[in-house]
Amino acid sequence: MTSPSSVPRLVIAAPSSGSGKTTVATGLMAAFAARGLAVSPHKVGPDYIDPGYHSLATGRVGRNLDAYLCGPELVAPLFLHGARGCDIAVVEGVMGMYDGAAGEGELASTAHVAKLLRAPVVLVVDASSQSRSVAALVHGFASWDPQVRVGGVILNKVASDRHEELLREALESAGVPVLGALRRAQQVSTPSRHLGLVPVAERQADAVDSVGAMAAQVSAGCDLEALLGLARSAGALSGAAWDAAAVLGAAAPRPPLRPEGPRPQAPDGLVIAIAGGEAFTFSYAEHTELLTAAGAEVVTFDPLRDESLPEGAAGLVVGGGFPEVYAAELSANEPLRKSVAALAESGAPVAAECAGLLYLCRELDGQPMCGVLDATARMAERLTLGYRDAVAVSDSVLAPAGTRMRGHEFHRTVVEPGAGAVPAWGVRTPERRVEGFVQQGVHASYLHTHWASEPGVARRFVERCRTS
């Protein structure tokens, strides 16, 4: 076991999306774990699907590192928190290596996070349809920012032995070692739909097979010893690991890192329910840790199967996911819909983000939902995607009016109206708008936020659960 400040680590980047980052990163995680190493899995940016595959590969919670949502100053502390007790960390990048928040330069890019972590980068290159040009591509990415250390390249979608030979010959002049070459392999592909890969929770058995295939391909095609050696060359990080109890100033036990560990019990029995299962697959791990540190017992339930909320639930959190895929099944669970509506009607705190917003509407694509909000939701033609600067325009169970937070939108649905009589957020986009709903104890919005950036959100929510 290594000190988290000096844990060996790699950042897996690529020139563009679709190059094979997820295959390589997940395969590496699983391959290292198969060697008996404790692997800490991370994902750059707000993506909530890839961490599910990372968790499957490592047996640990997949964690996001987002310099936009949390600020650059929290990237290293959150990384150190996740890497506690680990032998190596693998960080999957986002988009192209230098692509960050629109109009914000390098902010939140893979390159930015690699610099914040003092971590070497492995560049995954889709080598199909090129040979000697690969050297120019790799040279350009390796030399663009001298503070980013590209320590090796993994060639993906290599057609043949001869193709690999040509690629390796070309890269000898680029000064970046080839640490692996992967052939095209259909069995490692994972199905996609309107918002990206299908989450692990929806295809458990097939996902296990996919991760196993990724691990086998990476183990066969990559120099794992060289990659481990490169990971060990990462510079030590200064500063302390993020800690939920510390940031809240609470003397609470730290929740277990492994999801299968025992659930921490609240000293006064305060229960907060969190939606899970196939329809609601997204929640940052730090949210649960903050709620626990603030004194709550967090209990997960499945809206597709459970006909009532967890016993004694004093509050409810419904995060992201794909209720549009399961609208009929969610609608058919009328007892739970009524239970949610009754909890909201009682004034108990309810926090809903994106998928949760849809679930609280009167209906989704014509299927009755919880009816907490006087709004309807439907699938849309256009994808809404991007970071947002937001300010709370009204007091709510999450924050007082005037609280500034950064968030992320990622959906292909529309809610009408887009805001209630008391909106949740004022959002800075090109058109500037208000969105979301605040009514009684309900805060519902399309905006995904990371509570580590504003831990008072968790404390306020738990306090409202205790007093409502």
N, C-alpha and C positions, 0 to 999 in steps of 0.2 A: 504494500500500500504506500502511495506517494503523497507527500504534502500537496494539498490542492494548489498552492501558489506555484509549484514547480511540476505539476502533473504534465507528462508528455501529451502533446496535442497536435492535431492536424486540422487545417481548414480545407475542405474539398470545394473547389471553385470550378468555373467553366467560362468559356468565352460567351456563351449564350444559354438561354433555357433550351431544354431538350437535348443537351449534350450527353447526359447520363449521370449527373451528379447524384441523384437519389439512388440509382443502382450501385454506384461505387461507394458512396457513403454508408448506405445500409449494409452492403456486402462486407465492407471493411469492419463495421461495428460487429456484425455477426461472426466474421472470421476471427477477430481478436477475442471475442467472448468465448468462442469455441476453444481457444487456447488457454482458457482459464483466467483471462484478464477481466477485471471489473472495468467496464467501458461506460464512460459518461457521454450520452448522446445529446447533441444540440442542433438547432436549426436557426440560421440567420433569418430575421424577418418575422412577419406575423403568421406564416403558414401553419395551419393546424392539422394538416393531414399527414405530412411526412413524419412528424414526431411520433405518430402512432406506429409507423413501420419501424422507426428507430427503437421504440420501446419494446416492440416484439423481438427485435434483433439482440437487445442487450439485457432485457429483464429489468430495466430501470425506466423511470419517468423521462420521456422526451421533453426537453426544455427549449424555449425560444430565447434568442438573443437579439433584441430589436433596439438599435440605437436611436430610432425615431420615437417609438412609443415610450421608452424608458429613459432616454437620454444616454449619451456616450459614457457618462460617469458611472452608470449602473451595469454596463456590459460585463466588465471584469468581475465585480462582486457577485453578480448573478451566475456567471460561469463558475466561479470558485465555490459557490453554494452547491451547484449541481454536481461538481466534480469531487465533492467530499467523499473520501473512501475509495477513490477510483485509481486504476493503474494507467489509464490512457483516456483521452477525450477525443472524439471525432465531431467536427462541426461542419454540417452541410450548409453550403452557401445558398444564395438566392439569385435568380436571374443570371445575367452576365456578371463577371467579377467586379466590374467597376460601376454597375448600375445601382443607384441608390434612390432615395426619395426624390420624386420629380422636382426639379428646380432647386435642389438643396445640395448640389455638388456630390461629394462622396458620402454624405450622411446616410447611414443605414445600409451601405453597400457591403458586399462580402469583403472587399478590400479594406474598408474602414474597420470592420469588426476584427479582421485578421491583425491589423495594426494595434487595435486596442488590446488584443489578447497576446501580442508578441508571438504569434504562431506562424510557422511555415505553411505555405499554401501548396497543395497538390492540384494542378490544373488538369481537368478532365476534358479531352478534346475529341469531338466527333470526327473521326478520321475518314469517314466515308466520302468518296468523291474527291479525294485529294491525296497527294503524295509529298512532293518537295515543298509545296506551299505551307505545309504544317510547320516548318521551321520558322518562316516569317511570322506566322500567327503566334506561335509560342514566344518568339523573341520579342514581339511587340507587347504582349501581355506582361512578360517578365521585366521589361525595361521601362514601362510606362510610369510607374511610381517606384522610385528607388527604396522607399520605406516598406514596400510589400515584397516579401522574400518568397519567390516561387522556387520551391525546393525540388520539384519533380513534376513529371507529366505522366498521366495514364491515358493511353490511346484507346478509344472506344469504337466499336463497330468496325473493327479491322476485318477485311474481306478474306485474307489468305495469308499464308506464310510469306509469300513474295511481297504482298502489300506491306506486311509488318517490316520486312527487311528494308524496303524503300523508305518507310517512315523513320525507322531508326537511323539509317544512313543520313537522312536529311537533318535530323535533330542533333547529330553529333556536333554540328557547327553552331547550334543555338546555345550551347553551354548549360542546358537544363537536362538532367538525367531522365531517362525513360524508366519509370518504376512499375510499369505494367502495360499489357496490351490485351484487350478483351475482344473476342470475336462476337459477331452478331448472335444473339441467343433469344429465341422467342419466349422460352420458359420464364425469363426474368421480367418480362413485361407485366405491367399491372393495368387493369382496366381504368378508363377515365370516363368522365361525363361533364356536365355543364360547368363545374367549378374545380375540375382537376381530378386527381386520383380518387378512386373509391376508397373510403376510410377502412381501416383494419376491422373495426367493429362490425362492419357489414359483410365481411368475407373472411372470417377468422381462419378457417381451414385452408382456403386458397391462399390467404396472405402468408400463412406459415410456410406453405410450399414455395411461394414467390421469394420470401426472405431466404429460405434455404438454398434456392437456386442462385440468388445473388451472392450468397456467401461462397458457394462452390465455385462460381465463375471468378470471383475476385481472388479466392485462394489459389486457383489454378493459373490465373493470368497475371498476378501481381507479385512483386517481391515484398512479402510481408515483413521480412527482417529489415530491409532497407527503409520501408515506410515507418516501422517502429523506431529505427535509428533517427530518422528525420524528425519524428514526433518528439524524441528526447532532446532535440536541439533547441526546442522552444525556450525563450527567455523567461525567467521567473517574474511573477506578477507581484506587485506590491499592494498593500491594503488588505482589508479584512473581507471575508466572505459575507455576502448578504445573509441576514438572519431575520426571519419574520418577527420573532419575539423582540429582538433588539430594536428593530425599526419602529415597533409599536410601543416600546418601553414597557413590555409586559413580561412577567416572569412565568412564561408558559413553556411546557416541554416542546421541543422541536418535533414536528410530525416526521414519521419515518420516510426515508427516501424511496424505498421500494413500495410499489402500489399494493403488494400483497401483505404488507405489515399490518399489525393491529391498529384499529381506528382509535385516535386519541379521544378520550371522553371529556366533555366539558364539566368543570367543577360543579356548576349549578344545573346541569342537565339541559342546557339550552341547545335545541336541535335546529340546524338549518339544512333544508333539503336542497340537493343539487341534481338537476335532470341529467341523465346519462343514457346509456343504451345506444342502439344504432341510429336513432333519429337526432340525438344531441351528443355529438362526439367531441366537442371542443370546449375546453376550459383550461386556462393557464394553471399549471400546478401551484404557482405561487398564490393564487386566489384562495385555494383551499387552505394553504399553509397560513395565510394571513387571517382568515376567518377562525382557524383553530387557535392561533396565537392570541386572538382577541377574545377568546373564551368560549367559542362555540364548538359543538359536536357536529361535524359535517357528515351527512348521510346521503348517499347516492341512491336514486330510484330510477326506474325505467318507465317512461310514459307510454311505451308500447305495450307493457305487460302488467305493471302495477296498477291496481284499481283504486288506490288511495295514496295520499302522501305519507311519508314516514311518520310514525306515531310521535305526537308531540311537536311537530314541526312549527316553529315560531316564525320562520322566514323561508323564502324560496329564491333560488338562483337558477335561471334557465339560460344557458349560454348558447353557443353556436352549434350548427349542425345542418341537417337536411330534412326538415319537416315536410318540405314540398314533395320529397320522394315517398314519404310515409303518411301523406295527408289522410288517406282513407283509414288506415290503421289507427292513427291518433284520434280521428273523429269517432271511430267505433268504440274507443275506450271512454264512454260517456261518464262512468262513475268518477274517473280521475279528472276529467274536464270540470265536472261539477265541484270536485274537491278543491281544485285550483281556484275556481271562481269564488268559492266560499271563503277561502283563505284571503284572497284579495279584497273581497267585500268586507271582511272583518277589519281591514286596515293594516294587516300584517305586512311587513316589508317584502316586496317582490322585485327582484332585479332581473331584467330580461334583455338580452343582447342578440340582435339579428334573428336567428332561428327562434329564440325565445319571444321576440316581438311578434313573429308570425303566429306562434302558438297561442298568444293571448288575444289575438284578433277574433272577431265574430266568425269569420270563415277564411279558409285558405283554398283557393281554386275551387270554390263552391262547396267545400266540405266544412261542416260546423266545427269550430275550434272552441276555446274556453269562453269567449265572449266577455272577457274582462275589459277589452278596449272596443269602443264603438268605431271599428275600422275593419276593412277587408283587405286581404292579401292575395296576390296572384303572381304566377310566373310572368316574366317579361322577356322581350326580345333582347334588350340591351344589358350587358354586364356593367355593374357599378363596382368600381375598384379604385382604391387609393387611400393614402394617408390623409388624415383630417386634423386640423387644429380646431379645438372646440372649447366653448365656455358654457358652464351651466347657467341657464337663463332663469331657473327657478330653484327654490329650496326643494330638496328631495331626500329620500332615505340614503342616498349615496353621497351627496355633497351639497353644501350651501351654494346659493346663487353666487356667481362670480368665480367659482372654481374653474381653473383652466386645466384641461387635459388634452393629450393627443390620442387619437384613435385611428381605426382602420375600418374601411367598408369593403365588403367583398360579397356580392349577392347578385342574383339574377331574378329578383322578385321586386314587386312594387306594393307598398302599403298605401291605401287611400282612406282618409287623408294622411299625408305624410307627417303631420304634427297634430297634437291635441290642443284643446283650449289652453292648456298649460304645457308648453313644449319642454323637452328635456335639455336639448343643446342648441346653441347657436353655432353653426359650423361654417368655417371659412373655406369656401370653394370659390371658383370664379364668379358664381352668382350670389354667394352668401345667402344662407337660408337658416331657418329653424327646423328642427326635426325631433321626432320622438314624443313621448307622452309621460307626464307626471300627474298622477291622480291618486289621492289617499296615500297608501304606502307603495304604490307601483312606480317604478322607473323603467320604461321600456324604450328601446332605441335600436337603430341599425348599427350603431357605433360599437365596435369592439375596443375595449380599453385594457390596459395592463395595470393592475392595481399596485404593483411594486413601485410605479412612478408616483403614486399618491396613496400611500398605505392608510391614510386617514379614512379612505372610502370604506375599507373593511371594518375599521373600528366603529365608524358611524353606523354602518349597516347592522352590526352586532348589537350595538347599544339600542338602536331602534327596535330590533327584535326583542330585546329584553324588556322594553318599556311599552311596547304597543299592546 
